[in-house]
């Protein structure tokens, strides 16, 4: 180990180790201590780091503490600050011969983590987003760096052990001023805010910061050279390396994707080759004079995200990296952190001042540009907090300063403590104060949208979500059944859902690749072209707006909900994924269905797709049944039937089921609104031979189910509301298999109901829980239908 002091020369101790003897533990029968060997010590470090982290996380999670804080506290506890006060423990847990092993593994883990995070980054979309936030990004960088450098230069005397000409103050100012993509996205992902407005803006700002950081890396490579010629050659080599990666390696990666059959993962040999190539690139950048991490970052950027390549790489490496090897990095951080070395409290005050000054700079920048970017003041304040988060990058830089002897033990320990304190304070504040559901003030003020409150005169905008090509015929049939006419044209926003496990920042963007000519068109190309073909051959005016959503399912709902708010769409149609494997209790597909129902400020329809019976392009005919019991969701079903009743090729049967029983005053109000709407619908279609209205009386739920089972399987679609204003049906909602379908919808959607041949559309209208909105919803049906 090497030790330094302000006025002493560097003293290093040399340790000679016979690796063949000290690597493996022979056996318990040799009566020797296993901790005298390298491999058992390494395994013990991994086990303790994971166990201690898990225990701390369980204790601190109720306090809304992030995993980073728990990891760092676990490292500090395992280091000399707590358990390391026992000399025997330190000699056994951190022997000198083992330091190289843990240093190497932790460094590899950090570089692979950087590689994975950069694969998750959609650089093209973030760069496009940065075009709208670049002014804010520049100010969020410029304001803090000016303020921090000023404070840093004025308070250098509070950093003991700094010699004249020490570059630490300048480097520390730059690192403290930048907001890093890896750090911010890790925190937002843990808070489930990546797809929120806060997540989108902060991700695009950190993208700009990463570009500035890359410029600093190039400058750093040049400044460490001894001669101008060497500096020029180093910069030239680094730029050549980047060009080689972009124009040689990246096309090869796309070639791998083309060789992969549609719907299949990339072959393991290709994945291994890519990982080995990444390490080769790391050796190359190290030879140039840059760090290994730069190569891993570049390789991550050029690797196509999503399926099949990016997803396969992530799935094969992310779990063991995050859960087993990355904790070793925090053990190493804790090993060098000795809290007893903190003696000068003026230095702690300096760190606190720099953190506060950096936050003030970001806060000023966010508030200045809040109005121009249509950001609420409260969101701007929280944005400045998100950009002030610190994490892995700052820790890596701190340990580099320690090894380069730019800082002493006290300064290093103080920097680690400051990172813990900053994240421990900021993360709970963001989690408590930021509510994505209320970030759109106009939506809250104007209320929700529904089919019943949308006029039959004017454009009808509908968002349709497509999971695969099998959903296309049923969605197209449903759109055609809604009777697009010149007086009421249809505008369908078609979103192809591309679910990936590796996407860090959710991306919802217009899709234009279908305009190109490909030898092997993608699934998105086929889906969009099918809808465009329908638009050309439809008898009524239909406009298609193609989009692609690339994200894990748990993040998809917020961008889609924001799109519906922006275009004022009254209906979102989402395919119900009927696979038993997909709909386990923790299934991500089920999470998407429930999330979109909970967040969308309009009516959401879950379509249980059983296939199409007729072709749109030849002779279109559609047979629809509507189950109308009681409540706002059932009124939405009747509003949809009202639009479809004018389509000459659609036959509709409305089953009005009246349940006898005792109703509350609120349910009585709902029933009065139901009866008025149903009579209005009957009067409108009195002379319409394609519409039939049937009324049934039922004493209990058993009679309702018996009546529904009498339905024949001749219907292409059965439309029903999710919730019903009936006490008996409401009591059964917690007992159904798929609660997102409601009691009646869940029963009809089962495979044993009418042979499982009828598609089912379950509608749920997002109600605000206040009396004024309820009155508005009830009255509006009579105004526009």
N, C-alpha and C positions, 0 to 999 in steps of 0.2 A: 504494500500500500504506500501511496505517496502522501506526504503531509506538507502543508505550507503555512507560513506565518508572515505577517507584514514585513518583518525585518530580518528574516532568515532565508537562507538559500534552500532550494528544494532538496529534500532528502528522500531517496527511494530505497526500498528494501527489495532484495532479490530473493525469490522463492524458487527452489529447485524441486520439481515434482517428477517422479517416475510414473508416467500415466498408466502403463500397463498394470502396475501394481495397485494404483489408487483409483482405477475407474470402476471396477465391479466389486461387489461384496460376495465373498466366496460362499459362506453359509453360516447359519447359527451354530453349527457344530464346531466351528473353528475358534469359537469363544473370542471373537473380535467385534469391535464396535462398527456397525454398518455406516455410521456417520463419518467414519474415517475415509470413506470412499465417495467419489464424485457423483456417481449416478444415484445412489440412495438419497444423497443430500438434495439433488435436483428434484427428485420425485417428492420429497418432503416439502420443498419450497412450493411446488405446484399445488400440492394438497392443502397446505396451510393457507396459501394465498386465496384459493377458491373458498375454503370453508370459512375463514375469517371474514372475507368479503360478503358471503351469503348471510352470515349472522348479523353483521353490521347493517346490511341492506334491509333485513327483516325488521330490525330495531328502528332504523331511521326513516323507512318508507312512510310511515304515518305522518312524519314531519315533512313529507314531500321533498326529501333529499335525493339528488340524482345519483346514478351509479358511479359517476366519476368521483364524487366526494367519498363514497363508500370504498372504492378501490384505493384511493389515496390514504384514507384512514387505516385501511387494512395494511398497506405498506408501511405506514408510520409505526403501527403497533408491532409489526414483525421486525422493525429496524431497531437501531440503538436507542431510540427515544423511550421505548416502553420495555418490551421483552429483552431487548439488547443490553439493558443495564446489567443483566446477568452475564458475566464473562464467559462461563461455560457454554451458555446458549449461543453467544456470538461466535465462539470458536467452532462450534459444531454446525451452526446454521449457515454461517458465512465464512468458511475457510478461504484463505488467500488463493489456494489452488483452484477453487470453484468460481472465482470472480469472472474469469474469462468465459466460462460456459454460460453463466446467466447473462452476462453482457452481450454475448453473441446472439443468444436466443431472443432476448428482449429486443435487440435491434432488428433482427429478422421479423419478429412479430409486428413491430411498429411499421416497418416498410411494407409488409404484406397488408396490414390494415389500411395504409395509405393507398395501396394499389386497389383494394376492394372498394373503398369509398369513392375513388376517382372513376371506377367502372360505373358506379351508381349515378354519377353525375351526367346529366344530359347537357353537354357543353353547348350544343347548338341552341337549345331552347333557353338555357340560362343566359347565353350571350344576347339572344333576342330580347329577353326580359331586361337585361342590363341596359339596353338602348333607352328604355323608359326611366331607368333609375340611376343613370350614370352621374347625373348632377348630385343627387343625394349621396351616392357612393363616394364621389370625390370629396365632398364636404365632410362625410363621416370619417374619411381618412385624413384630410388636411387639418381640420380643426383640432382633433386630438393630438396629432403629431406636433403641431406648433405649440400647444399648451404644455404637452409632456416634455418636449425638449427644453422649453423655458424653465420649467420646474426642475428638471434633471440637472441642468447646468448650474442653477442657483443653489442646489442642495447636494452637490457632489461630495462635500465634506462629511456628509452623513453616511457615506459608503466606506467603511474602514477597509484598509488593505488595497485600495486602488492606487496604482502607481501613475505618475504623469504619463499621458499618452495612452492610457488604457482605453480601448474602444468600447468597453462594456456600457457606459452611459448612453452612447449613441445607439448601439445595437439594442439595448433594452428599451429605449424610447421608440424605436421603429417597431419592435415586436409587440410592445404594449399598445401601439396605435392601430395595428392591423387587426381585422376581424377575419378569422380563418374559416373556410368552408367546412373543413373536417370537424372543427370544434362546434360550429353553430348547428350544422345538420345533425350531428350526434345528439345534441341537447334537444333540438326540435323533434327529432324522431322519438326520443324517450317521452316527450310531452304530447305526442300525437298532434303536432301542430305544423307538420311539413306542408300540408295542403291548404292551410289557412292563409288568409291575406298576410298575416305577420310572417309566416314561413316563406311565402313567395318573394316578398320584398327583401327580407334578410338574406335569402339564398342568392338572389341576383346581386345584392351589394357585395357579399363575400366573394362572388365570382370575380368582380372587378378587383377586389383586394388580392385575390390569388394572382391575377395578372401583374399587379404591382410587386407582389412578393417574388414572382419569377424574375422580374427585372432586377430586383435586389440580389437574387442568387447569381445572375450573370455578372453583376458588378462585383459581387464578393469573389467569384472565381477569378476575375481579373486582378483584384487588389492583392490577393495572396501570392501572386507571382512576383518573382524578384526582379525581372527585367521587363521592359516594354514589349520586346519581341515575344517573350513567353506569355505575357498577358494577351497579346493579339492572337497568338496561336490557340490559347485556351478558349477564348471567346469564339474564334472561328470553329474550333472543334465542337464546342457545345452547340452552336447554331447548326452545324452540319449534322450533329446527332439528332436534333429535333426535326430537321428536314428529312432525314433518313427514316425516322419513326413515322412521320406523316405520309410520306409518298412511297415508301417501300413496305414497311411493316403493316400499316393500316390496310392497304389493298389486300395483303396476304390474309389478314383476319377476315375480311369480307369474302375472300375466296373460300375460306373454311366454312363460312355460313352457307354459301351456295352449294357446297358439297354435302351439307347436312339435309336429309330428307325432311319434308314439311312435318311439323309436329313432333319430331324426334330430338333428343338432346345431342349435343356435340360429342363425337367419339372421345374416349378417354385419352387416346394418344395425342389428339390435338390439344387437349387441355394441359397435359403434361408438357408438351412442347412449348406452349405459350408461357407457362410458369417458368420453365427453364430459360426461355428467351428473356424473360423479365430480369432474371438474375444475371444473365450475360450482359444485358444493357446496364445493370447496376455496376458491374465490374468496369464497363466502359466509361461511365460517368465518373467513377472513382479515379480511373487513370487520367481523365482529363483534368481533374482537380475539383470537381463538384462532389456532392454526396451521393450515396446509394439511393437515398430517398427521392432525389430528382428523377431518376430513371423509372422508379416504380410509379411515380406520379404521372409521368409522360405516358407510360404504357397503359395506365388506367384510363387516361383521357382518350387515347386512340382506340381502346377496345370497345366495340359496339355494345351498348347496354341492352338489357332485355333479352328475350329468348331469340335464338337458342344459345348463343355463346356466353353472353354476360351472365345470364341466369345459371348456366351450368357451372361456370367458374365459382360463382358465389356459393352455390349449394354444396360444392365439394370442399370448400375451404373455410367458410365463415364460422361455422359452429365451433370447431376445435380451436380456431384462432382466437375467437372472442372469449371463449369460456376457459381455456387452459393456458394458452401461450401469452396472450396479452396481459393477464394478471402478473406474469413474471416481470413485465416492465415496471409495474407499480411496486413490486417487491424491491426492484433495483432502485427506484426512486426513494423508497422508504429507507433503504440501506444507507444511502448518503445523507439522509435527513436526520440531523441530531438537534432536537429542540433545545437541548441544554447549551448549545453554542450561541443561542440568541441572547446576547448581553446588552447590546446597544439598542435601547428602545427608540432612539431618534431615527435609526434606520427603518424600524417598523412604521414609524410615523411617515417617513418619506415614501415608503411603498404605498401606504394608505392614501397619501396625498396624490400620488401618481395615478392610482386607480380611480380616485374621485375626479381628478382633473380630466382623465381620459373619458370618463362617463359624461361629464359636463360638456365636453367638446362634441360628443356624439349626440347628446340631448339637444344642444343648440342647433346642430345640423338638421336633425329630424324635425324639430319644431319649425325651423325656417321653411322647409320644403313640404311640410304637411299639407298646407292648403293647396299648393300647386299640383300635388299628386293625389288630391282628394282622399287624404288620410286623416282619420279622426285624431284629435290631440292625444287622447288616451292611448291609441294605438301607436302614435309616434313616440310617446314616453316608453312604452313597453318595447318598441323596436330598438331604442337606444340601450335598453337593458340587455336584450338578446345579443346585440353586437358587442357588448362588454363582457360576454362570457369568455372564460379561458379554459384551456384543456390540454390535449395531447401535444399540440405544437409547442406551446409555451413550456411544457415539461421537458420535451426533447431539447429545446434551446437552452434551458437552465442547466441540464446535465452536460451539455456541450461546453457551456461557459465554465462549469466546474472542472471538467477535464482539461480545458485549455488554461486553467489557473487564472482566469479573468476575475473570478469571484472566490471568496473564502467560504468556509463552512457556514458562517452566520448568514451571509447574504443568500446563499443557496437555500438554507432552511427557511429563511424569511420569505423567499419567493414561492416556495412550495406551500407554506402556510397561507400566503395571500391568495393563491389559486384556490385553495380549499375554502377560504372564507368568502371569496367573491361568488363562487358557484353555490355555496350553501345559502347565501342570502338572496341572490338574484333568481335562481330557479324556482323556489316556492312562490316568490312574488309574481312571476309570470304565470305559474300554474293557477294561482288563486284569482288573479285579476283579469286574465285574458279569457274571454268567452267567445269563441268563433261564431256561436249561434246568434249573437247579437251585434256582430260587427257591421251589418248593413242596416243603418238607421232608417233609410227610406222604406225598406221592406217592413220593418216593425211599425212605422208610422202609417203606411198605406194599407196594411193588412195582407192577408194571404189571397192567392188566386185559385180559382176552381173552374171547372167546366160550366157549372150552373151560373156563375157570375160573368161568364164570357159571352159577349153578344154573338148571335148567329150571323150577323152582318159584319164583315171584316175578316182579316187574316187570322187563321188559327195556327198558333205555333206550338208544336209538340216536340219534345225531346225523346228520342228512342235510343235505348242502349242495346247494343248487340254484342253477345259473347262469342258466337261462332256463326258459321254460314247456315247452320240448321235453323237459326232464329229468323232468317231473312223472309221466307215465304209467309209466315204467320204475321210478322210485323207489317209487311206490305199489304196483306189482306185486311188487316185492321185499319190501316190508313185509308185504304180505298173505301172501306165501309163507312168512314166518317164523312163521306159525300163531299169531296172538294168541288166547289163551283166558282164561277166568276165572282159571285157576290160574297163568297166565303172561301177564298183560296187557302190551301194548306201549305205550311212551311214546316218541313220535318228536319230537325237537327239530329242527324244520325251519328252516334258515337260508338265506335268500335272499342270495346273494352279489352285492353291488352294487359293482363295481370302478370306481373313480374315480382319475383322475390327480391330482386337485386336493385330495384329502382329507388334511389334515395329521395329525389325530389319529384313529386307527382307532376305529370305533364299532360295538359289538355290543350290541344292545338288543332287548328284547321288542317285537314288532310288533303294533300295535293299530289301525292305520288301516283295516284290512279291515272293522272293525265299523261304519265310517261308510258312508253311501250317497253314491257319487260318480257324476256323469254319465259321466265317463271314468275308470274304475278303472285304477290303475297296474299294472305287471307284478307287483309284490309282492302287490297285492290279489288278482290272478287266481291266483297260485301258492298263497297261503295259503288262499283259499277252496276251491280244488280239494282240498287236503289235509283241510280241515275237512269237506267233503262226503264224502270217503272215510271219515273217522272216523265219520260218522253212518250210513253204509251198510255198513260192514264187519261181517261176521258175528261177529267177536271184539271184545273191548274194546281200542280204540285211542284214545290221548289225544295230541292235537297241541299242541305248544308252539311258536308261531311266533316267529321272530327275523329281524332284518335286520342284515347285516354290510356297513357302508359303509367302504371302505378301499381303498388300492392292494393288489394281490394279494400283494405282498411282505410285508405286515404282517398278513394275515388269519389266519395259522396260530396265532399265540400266543393271541389271545382265544378261538379255537375250542378249542384245546388246554386252556386253563384251564377253559372250560365243561365239557369232558369230565371233567376232574379233579374238578370241584365236584359233578357229578351222578353220578360213578362210571359213566360210560358205557363199555361194553366195545367198542363199534364206532362208527366214523365212516365214513360213506359219502360219497365225493367224486366228482363226475362228472369223467371224464377228457376233457379238451378235445382232440378229435381233429383240429382244424384244423391244417393244415401251417403256416399263417402264425402261429398262436398258439404252436406248439411249435418255434419256432426256438431256437437254443441259448441266447439271452438272453431268451426270451419270459417275460413275467411270469406267464402262466397255468401254465406248466410249473414255474416257481419255487414257486408255491403248492402244486402237487401234491407236489413233492419236500420242501418245508418241512414240510407237515403229516405226511408219513410219518416225517420225522426227529424231530419234536418231540412228537407225541401219544404219551402213555403208555398206549396201548391199540391195538387192531387197527384199521388203516385200510384201507378198501376203495376202490379206484379203479374206477369203473364206466364201461366203454366202451359207450356207449349206441347201440344200433342200432334202437331203436324198439320199440313194444309191438304184440303180436299179438292180444290179447283185452281186453275191457272188464271192469273190476272191478265195475261197477254192474249188469252183466247176468249173464253166465256166466263165472266166473273159472276158468281152467285155466293151468297153468304146467308147462313141461318143462325140467328142470334137469340139467346134466351137471357132474360134479366130477372134475377131474384130480388124482389123488392119487399123488405120487411119493415124497417124503420131506422131513421137516423140520417145524419149528414152524409155518410159514406154511401148509403143506398140511394140517396138523392143524386149523388154524383153518377151512379150507375144509370139512373133514369135520364140524367142530362146527356150522357153519352148516347143512350138509345134514342133520345130526341133528335140528335144530329143525324144518326144513322137512319132514322125513319124516312128521311127524304131521298135516300139512295134507292133507285128503282130495282136494284138487284139484291137488296137485303131484305130478308124476312125476319120479323122480330116478334117474340112472344114474351110478354111481361107477366110474371107470376107475382101477384100481390098477396102476401101472406099476412093475415091479421092474427096475432097471437092474443088470446084472451088472458087476462090476469090483472094484477094490481100494479099500477104504474105510479111513479113519483110525479110531482108537478112538472119537473123538467122533462121527463119522458112524455108527459101529456102534451106539452108544447111541441115536442118533436113530432108526435103523431099527428097533431093538427097540421103542421107544415107538410108532413108526408101525404096526408089525405088531400090537401089542396093541390099539391104538385101532381099527384096521380090523376086527379079529376081533370086537371088542366091538360095533362098528356093524353088522356082519353079523348077529350074534346078536340084536340088538335088532330088526332088520327082517327076520327070517327068514320070517315069515308075512305080510309086507307086500308085496302084489302090485304096488304102485306104486314100489317100490325095487328096482333091479337092480345087483348088484355084479359087475364084470368084472375079471379079473386078466390082465395082459399081462407077458411077459418080453421084455426088450430087451437087446441086446449093446452098443449104442452110441447116440449121440444121433440118428444118421440113422434108426435103426429107430423111435425115439420119435416123431420128426417124421412118419415114414411112417404110423405108427399113428394119430396125431392127425389127419392129413389124411383118414383114412378116416371121420372123424365126419361125419354128415350135418348139413345145416343145419336140422334140425327142432327144435333146442333154442332155447328162449327165452333161456337164460342158461347160460354156462359159467363155473364158479367154479374158480379155481386160485390157489395160493400164489405169492408173488413170488420168494422164495429157496427153494432145494432143497438138501438135505444130500447132494449128489453132486459129486465133484471136477470131472467133465466139464462139468456145467451151470454150476458156479460159475466155471469158466474162460471161459465164453462170455458172462458178464454184462457185461463191458466192451465187447462187440462189438454189442450190440443197439441198435436205433435209439432206443427209448425205455426207458432203464434203469429208470425207475420202475415199469414193467410186468413186469420180469423176463424171463428167456429164453423160457419157455413162453407167458406172457401176451402178450409182444410178438409172438410168432409167430401166435397165435390171433387177435389183434386186427387183423391186417393185412386190408386190403380184399379181397385175393385168396384169403383162407382161407375156404372154404365160401361164397364169394360175398359175404362181408362182411355176412351177415344175422344173425349171432348176437351178442347182447350178451355182454360179458366182464366179470367181477368179479374183480379181482386183490387178494388179501388179503395184508397184511404186519403181523405182530405185532411190537410194539416190545419187543425183548429187552434187558434189562440185561445187561451183559457181566460177569457173575460166576457162579460155579458154583452157589451156593446158589439164585439166582433161576432158573437153568436147571432145576435139580432140581425146584423148586417148580412150574414151568410144566409139566414132563413129568408129574409125579404128579397134578396137579390135574385133568387130563382124565378120569381114571378116577373121580374123586370126584363129579363133577357131571353127567356125561353118562349 
